[in-house]
Amino acid sequence: AGLYLLWNEEKNDKAKLDEMTGGLHMGRYMITMMGFFAVYAGLVYNDCFSLGLNLFGTRWAFDSDEPEEGDVAEMTGQYGDGDSVYPFGLDPIWHVAANELLFFNSFKMKLSVIFGILQMFTGTCLKGINAVYFGKRLDFMFEFLPMVAFASSLFVYMVILIFMKWSINWNSRMLSATCLDPASEGWGSADYQETVNGQTGVWADCNGGGDGTCTPWGYVCQGNDELADKCPLDMGGSGDGCQPPNLITALINIALAPGSVDEPMYNGQAGVQNLLLAVAGISVPVLLCAKPYFLSKEMATHHHSAHDDEDEDEEHGFGEILIHQAIETIEFVLGMVSNTASYLRLWALSLAHSELATVFWEKAMLSTLNLNWFATFIGYGVFAGTTFGVLLMMDVLECFLHALRLHWVEFQNKFFFADGIRFAPYSFKQILADASA
């Protein structure tokens, strides 16, 4: 639809359009980009009407050609090799996995948080660029820099932890803390890739003792060992680095339990998080007090050269500045938390869209395919109608409204001031008209 509107752009510019058609013509670029990104998101999630497309060949395989419920698929390549990575988007095997909903929920939630934090951080950077452009030195030094420090120390750090958790070979880490019988099939598995005593992926000799089992790196198990004793990484906490953490709990504990990391991902994580917490803690009072303080110094300097009857105006002006700065500090600090949570609407919308598509496919199509041709014909009509009406019309409008709100509230409140200056969007046509005038 967007491409059709662009193809007929010149024709519609000269035509007399009704209100609805004129609205579609005005939004032709937006409609085109919405359609493009809808297709892009579908390819990323590998979701076409709730079906996964095996475009590049799945990187997982079952033992039998006709797998049954409960069968386990194995990777066709080693973890970390290029052959084990699906070239673009998600592997279609996830659409038939028993833990499909759990996996997609986790993935989409993290992706929503990443997009949200990056967009809000970009908005904060635009605030700094505006301060430089308009020559507002105090705004740059005592608003922009503390905001960047606060956002980076907690929220950008959260994005880094998400990518770290995705990139770590947890199969190898968990296997390194698992007690195995040396005579079992799992002993000597290539999944173990940890580096111990300068050797990577080398299984130690298990000479018996204890309960007869050992960890891959040579720890003799006694039967009631703690995970921290069996893990060779020595990163601290109960997990000691061999257990994937719950990131939400880890981030909450940065503030509630500083210096304590129960399930670390890297050495020195507790110290790094204490430093980041200190940076965040210092940035808040700087953001609150620094700008009003230096403005008061400037006002005091002007006061000595002004008349005595301006005292009341000076005090009134400083009080307004202090209140305004307190409001802006509270809005930014609390807004970073609430705005990040607000971006989870992207996860909720994507989940609702995929679940509706699954229901329409299973109830309207799959349930009628094995009946007869007439039932399949009716089922396809119901499927096509509900998909077009609900997913392609109503759901797209809903997603547009939510995306518009995220741009207006969560993104623009980081840098935009509604101070009475009319917004002038970038326009090639206006630039050409001004140049030819």
N, C-alpha and C positions, 0 to 999 in steps of 0.2 A: 504493500500500500504506500509506503514511504517513497520507494523508487518510482512508482507511478506518479505520485504528486510532484516529484522532482522532474520527471520527464515532461510533464505538462506545466512546468513552472511559468514559462513566458505566456502560454495561452491563458492560464488562470489569472495572471497579473492584469491582463487586459479585459478579462471577462467580468461581468457583473454577477457575483456569487451571492447565494443566500447566506444566512448567518452561520449555519452549521458547516457548509462547504468552505466558507471563508475562514472559519476557525481551523479547519483541517489544513487549509492552504498556509495559514500563518505558522502552523506547527509542523510543517513538512520536514524540516531538518531534524527536529526532535523525534518525530515519529520514525524517521529512517534510522536514526541512531539507536532508538529503543529497540527496533527490530533487529538491528545488527548485534547489539549486546545481548538480546534474548537468545539469539542463535549461538553466540559465543558462550554464554553461560550454560546452554544446553550441551555444547561440546565439552566444556570443562567438566561438568557433572556426568557427561555421557548419558544423558537422559532425553530420549525422544519418545514422547507419549508414554512415559514410565518404562520404556524398554532401553536396554543398553545396546549400543551398536558396536559390534566387534570389528572395527575398521582396520586396526593394525595387528590383530591377533593377540589374544589374551596371554599374559605372562604366568598363568597358573594352569595346572592340569590335574585332572582326577586320574586315579589308577585305572578305572574302567571307562569304556566308551559310553556307557549308559549309567551315569551316577545316580544314586538313590539318596533320599533324604538322610542326612547324618554323615555322608561321606566327606572326607577332608581333602581339600585341594592343596597341592604343593607347588612352590615356585619352580619355574623351569630353569632359572638361572640362580647364581649365588647372589646373596644380598649385597647391594652396592654396585654390582656389575651393570653395564649398560643394557645387557640382554634381559635383565630383570625389571626394567623400567618401561612402563607403557609410554609411547612417544608423546601423546597429548591427551590431557584429561585423565579421567579415572578409568581403571581397568573394568571392562564390562562384567567380570566375574563377581564384582560386588553386588550386582543386581540379583544374583541367585544365591547369595550367601545368607546364612541364618542370622548373622549379625549385621545385615545390611542397614537397618534403621539406626542401630547404635553407631556404626561407622560414619554414616552420612550426617547424623546429628552432630557428632564431634567435629567432623571436618568443616561443616557449614558454619557452626558456631565460631570456631577459631578463625575461619576466613572472614566472617562478618566483623569480628573484633579487629583483625588486621586492617581491613579496609577503613573501618571507622577511625582507628587511632592515626593511621597515615593521613587521612583526610583532615582530621582535626589538627594534627601537627602542621600540615601544610597551611591551614588557616592561620595558625599562630605565627608561622613564618611570614605570611602576607602582612600581618600586623607589624612585624619588624621592618619589612620593606617599606610599608607606608610611613613608618616613623623616620626612616632614612630619607625618603623622598620629600617629606614635608619639613625636614630639619628639626624634628622633635627629639632632642638628645635625651631628655629625662625619660620620655616614653620608651626609647630604645634601651637605655641602661637599666631602668628600674621597673619596667613592666615586661618588655619583650624577653630580656635575658632571664629573669626569674621564672617566667612562664615556661620558657624552653627547658630550664633546669628542672622544674617540677614535673613537666610532662615527660621528659626523657628519663628521669630517675625512676619513675614508677610505670608509666604506660608504654613508652617505647621499649623499656626493659622487658615488659610482658610479651611484646611481639618477638623480641630476641629469644626469650625462653620457649615460645611456641615453635619457632624454627629449629631451635636446638633439640627440642623433644622429637620433632619430625626427623631430624638428621641422624640421631643416635641409633645404633644397632642394638635395640633392646633384646632381641633374640639372643645375641651373643652375651650381653651383660647378665641376663637372667640365667642363661645356661651356665655361666661361670660360677654362679652361686647355687647350683643344683647338685645334689648328691646322686651319683650314678654308680651302678654296678659295673666294674670293669669288663664283665663278661656279657653285658647287654649290648643290643644293637646300637644304642645311642652313643656308646663310648667311642670316641674318635671322630664324632660328627664334624663336618666342615663348617657348621654354623658357629662354632666357637672361634672368635677372631680377636680376643682380648690380648693385650700385651702385658706379660708378667715376666719380670727379670730380664727384660730386653728381648724376649721371644714372643712373636705374635702367632696366635693360633696353634701353639704347640701343647699337646696334651701331656700332662705329667704321668709318671709311673705311680700306680696305686699298689702298694705292697701289702694291702690288707690292714687289719687293725680296726678298732672302733666297731661299727656295725657292718663292716665289709664294703662300704661305699666310699667314694671320694668325689671331690669336685674336679673339674677339668684341670685346674692349676695345682692340684695335689693336696688339698686340705682333706684330712681324714675325718669323716663324719662320725659322730657319736650317737645320732638318733634324735637328739633334742637340741640341736645347735641353733643359735640365733642367726638371722640373715646376715647381720653385720660381721659375724665370725667367718661365714662361708664366702663372703664377697672379697675379691682381691684388690679392689680399687681404693679402699681406705679413704673415703670422702666424708665420713661422719654420718651421724643420724642413724636411725634404725634400718634404712635401706642401704646405706653405705655406697650409694651410686649404682646398685644393681637392680633397682626397682623403679619403674617409671612413676613420676610423681603426679599427683592431682594438682594441676596448675592453679586452679582457683584457691585451693587451700594454701598452696605455697605463697601466692601473692597476698592473701589476707594475713598470713603469718609474718610477712615483712614488717607490718605495723604492729600486730598484736603480740608477736613473739620474736622480737628482733634478736639476731644472733643465733637463732635456732632454726635449722633446716632438717626436717625429718627425712626427706627423700631427695638428697642433692643430685644434681646432674653434672657438676664439675667441681674440681678442687678449689677451695677457698670461696665457695658460694656464700657462706654466712658473712664473711668479711666484706665481700663486694656489696651485698644487700644492706649491711649496716651503713656503709659509706653512701649508698644511694638514698637510704632513708634520711641520713643526716643532710644531704644536699636538698632533698625535698622539704625537710623541716626548716632549714635556713631560708629557702627561697620564699616561703610564705610570709614571714615577718618583713623581709626585704620588699616584697611586692606590696605589702600593706603600708609600711611606714616610710620607705626611702623617698618616694616621689613627693608626698606631702611635706616631708622635712626639708628637702632642698627647695621646694616651692616657697616654703615659709621663709627660708633664708633670702631668697630673691625678693619676696614681698617686704621683708624687713629692710633690705637695702633701698628699695624704692620708697619705703616709708620715711626714711630720714630726709629724703629730698622733697617730700610732699607736705601738704598742709595738715594741720592738726585735726581739722574736721573730717578727714578721711579715715580716722581710726576705726570707726564703726564699720565702714565698708570693707576695710582690709580684713577685720576679724570675721565678718560675715562671709567673705570670699574664701578664707582659709577653712572655715567650718564646712562649707560646701565641698571643697576639694577633699577634705578628710572623709566625709560621708561617702562621696562618690567613689573614692579609692577603696573604702571598706566594702562597698557594694560590689565593685568590680572584682576584688579579691575573693569574696565569698562565692560570687557567680562562677569565677574561673575554677577554683579548687573543687567545689561541689559539682560544677558542671562537667568537669573532666570525668567524674565517676558516673553521673547520671547520663551524660551524652554517650559514653562508651556502652552503657547498658542499652541505650536507645537504639544503637546500631544492630542489636540482636534482632530487631524486627526483620532485617534482611534474612536471617536464619529462619525465623518463623514463617515468613512469606514463601521462601523456597521449600520449606518442609510441607506447608499446606498445599502448594502447587503440585509437588511430586506425589503426595498422598492422594489428592483428588484425581490426578491422572491415572494412578494405579487403580483406584476404585472404578473409574469409568471404563478402563480397559478390561478389568477382570469381570465386572458385573454385566457390562453391555456386550462385549465381544467374546471373551473366553467362554462364558456360560452358554452362548448360543452356537458356537462353532460346531459342536458335536451333536446338535439336534437335527436340523434340516436346512435347506437353502433359504427357505422363507424366513425362518427364525434368525438366520445369520444376516439376511438382508435388513430385517427390522432392527436387529442388534447394532448393525453398522450405522444405521440412520440415527439411533439414539446416541451412539458413541460420537458420531460426527457432530451432531447438534449440541450435545452437552459440552464437548471439547471446544467448539467454536464459541458458544455463548458464555461459558463459564471461564475457561482457561485463556482463550484468545481475546475476549472482550472485557468481561468484568474483572478478571484477575490482573490483566495488564493495566487497566485503569487504577486498580487498587495499588499495584506496585509503583505506578507513576506518582500517585499522591504521597505514598510513603517516602519515595526517593526525593520528591520535591521538599517535603518537610525536613529531611535530613540535610539537604543543601541549605535551606533557609535558616533553620534553627541551630543545628549542631555544628555546621561548617561556618556560616557567615557571622555568627555571633562572636567568633574569635577575632574578627578584624573589621566588621562593617559597623559604622555608626550612623544611625538614622537621625542625622542632624539637619534635616530639611533640604539637603542638596539632592536634586532629582537624579536618579540613576540613569546613566547614559550607556546603553550596551554597545559593544563594539560592532560597527557596521561598515562594510566595504562601500555600500552604496552612499552612505553619508560622507565618507572620506572623499570619494570621487566627486560628489556634488560640491563639497567645500573647496576642493582643489580647482574645479572648473569655474567657480564663481568669481 
